[in-house]
Amino acid sequence: MKVLKTVFTNTIASIIFIVVWEISARLGLVNTMFIPLFSTVLVAIKDLIITGTLLPHIAISLQRSLGGLLIAVAIGIPLGFIMGGWFRKLKTALEPLFELAAQANPYILFHVIILFLGIGEAAKLAIIAWICIWPILFNTAAGVRHIDADLLKAARSFGLTRWSLFYKVVLPAAGPSIFTGLRLSAGYSFFLLIAAEMMGSSSGLGWFLIYSQENYNIEWIFSGAVVIAVLSISIDTIFKYMEKRIVVWNEP
């Protein structure tokens, strides 16, 4: 019921925003040279999709975003369990290093990464993975730290081995926190990718926005912005659905 209420509220808010946008433009409250009608933007998006102009850039951006996120997941979740104290000696050794690395500004690192990897796909994947690792790592660690001690004691009383305890109890119990980190990282990966594509790329949605800006095509600029917003909401919705299906099914 709570989920339906949230969806309903978000939908109503989005509709109100779109209606205000459309009416303001039609009544001349805003200059349509700078803010076109929402209906005009929708028509532009339809034309871009039909002509095949936009879909390749969407596919490329999603591929880059997913690639960096998967690298972050493969690294961040195991390190999160280490930082959560499940492997205490490693935690003690690595914690100061991770705390320092997490403070590094990704936009500054982007230039350093370009220096070593160039402006190709490797640099984009590296910077996305870097920014995505930390929410996954720290949320996983928090999830492990806050597991109910009584739950662990009860599990140990059944004679579970360390690895069985990890797989059957610790991993499911930390699931909600892990998915929180995944949702944050998914959002970060997409928006940072757009910035990366603006700085050095010849494809993707970030490049499409810069190209549209350089050619002063306002409708294309807003089309790209609307597509990015829809994709971000869709990605977050997918992760919410996955969390409900996987975490609930694996609850200890």
N, C-alpha and C positions, 0 to 999 in steps of 0.2 A: 504494500500500500504506500509506503514511504517513497519507494522508487518511482511509482506511477505519479505521485504528487510532484516529485522533483522534475520528472520528464514533462509533466503538464505545465509547471511553472516556467521551465526553461523555454518550452515551445511558445507559450503566450508572450513571454518577454521578447523572443526573437521576432514573432509576428508583429508586435507593437513597434519594434525598432524598424522593421522593413516598411511598415505602413507609414510611419513618420517620415522616413527617408523619401518614399515615393511622393507623398503629399507635399512635403517641403519643396521638392524639386519642381513639381507640377504647378505649385502656387507662386513660384519665383522667389521663395524665401532664401534659396541658395542658388548660386550661379551654376547652371548646368554645364558650363565650360570646364568647371573644376570638379563638380559632383554631379555626374549624370544620373538619370532616373534609374531606379533599381530594375525596372522592367527592361530598360535599354541594356543594362549590364547583363541580364539574363539572356537576352537575344544575342549579345556579343559572345557570351560563353557558348551558346548553342552553335553559332556560326564557327567558332574556333574549334569546337569538337567535331562538327561535320566535315570541316576542311582538313582535319587531322593536324592542325597546328598546335593544339594544346596537349593532347593526350600523350605524345612522346615525352614532353617535359614533365608531366605528372608522373609517368612511369619511371623516368630517370631519377627524379627526386625521391620517390618512395623507395626505390631500390637502394639508393645511397643511404637514406635514413634508416632503413631496416638493416642494412649491412653493418653500419656503425653501432646500432642498438644491439644486434646479436653479439658483436665482439664485446660490448660492455657487459652483457648478460653473462657470457662465458667467463669473464674475468671477475666481475663485480660480485656475483652471488657466492662463489667459493671464498673470495676474500672477505665477504660479509660474515660468513660463518666463522672464519678465523678471528675477525675483529669482535665477534659476539662472545668470544671466550670459549668456544667449543674446542679450540686448540690453543691453550693458554700460552705456551712458550712462544709460538709464532706471533700471537697477538702482542705480547710484550715487546717483541723485536720490531714489529712492523707498524705499530700504532703511531709513533711519532712521525714516521715517514709519510704515512697516509694523511695525517692531519695537516702536514705542511703542503703536500702535493695538491690537496683539495682546495687550497686557497689561491692557487695559480689562476690568473685571469685567462679564460679561454681565448679571448680576442688577441691578447698578446702572444699566447702560445701558437695561435694560428700562423703568425708570421714566422715564428721559429720553425714550425713544422714545415712550412713551405720552403724554408731555407734548405732543409735536409731532404724533403720528399718531392719538392717541386709543386706544381699546381694541378697535378693529375688526381686520379681517383683515390690514390693511397692517402694523400694529404687530407682529403675530405672525410674519408672513413676514420682516419686517426683522430681528427679533432672532434668528430661526433662521438666516437667511442670514449674519448677523454672526458667530455662533459657529461656523458651518460653514466659513467662508472660510479661516480660519487653518490648520487641519490640511491642507486641500487645497493651499493656497498653499505652505506650508513643505515639505510632502512632495514636491510637484512640483518645487520648487526643489532639494531634496536629490537627487532623481532625476536632474535635469539636470546637477548639479555632479559626480555620481559616474559619469557615462558614461565608458567606457573611452576614453582619448585615442587609443589605437592603432586603435580602431574608427572614430573620426572621421577619422583620417588615411587609413585605407584607403578610406573612403567618398569623401573628397575626391580621392583619386588616380584615381577613376573619372570625375572631372569633373562631379560633382553641383553644381548651383547651391545657394545658401544655403537657399532654400525647399525644394528637393528633399531636401537633407540633413536639414532639420528634419522633414519629413513622413515620410521613409523610414527615418531612423536615430534621430534624437533623440527623437521622440514615442514610437516603440515601446520604445526602451531605457529611457525614463522611466516606462513603463507600470506596472510593479509598484509603484513609489513613489506614483504617482498613485492607484492603487486602494487603497493603504494609507490615504491621506488620505481617500478617498471612504468607506471603511468606518468610519473614526473619525468622520467628519462625519455619516454616516447615523445612528450611535448617538447622537451629541450632539443631532442635530436632533429625534429622537423624544423623548428624555428632557427636553430643554429645553422642547419644546412642551407636554409634560404639565404642567411647572411654570407655563408661561405661561397655559395654560387654567385652572389652579387660581386664578390671580390675577385674571383678568378675562375671563370667557367665559360663555356660556350653552349651550355644546355642546362635544363632544369628550370624550375619555377622562379628561382632567384634571378637567373639570367633573363628569363622572360620578362620579369618586372623591370629590370634595368633597360632591356631593349625597348620596352614600351615607353619608359620614361624618356629615353634618349630621342625617340621618335614622336614624343608628345602625343601618344595615343592614350587619352584618359580612359576610354572605355576598356581598353586592354589592361590598364593598370588596375582598375577596379575589378575586372574579371579575374585577374590573377589573385588579388587580395581575397575575393569571395571564395575562390577555389581553395586557397590555403586555409581559410577559416573552416570551410566544410570538411576538408581532409583532417584537420586537427581535431575537430569535434568527433568525427567518425573514428579516428584512431583511439581516442579516449573512451568512446562508447564500446569499442571492441574489447579493450582491456578490462573495462568494467564487467562486460559479459563473461569474459574468460575467468575473471576473478570469482564471480558467483558460481560458475560451473565447476571450476577446478578446486577452489578453496573449500567450498561447502562439501563437495564430494570426498575430499581428503581430510575432513575434520576428524581429529583423534577422538 
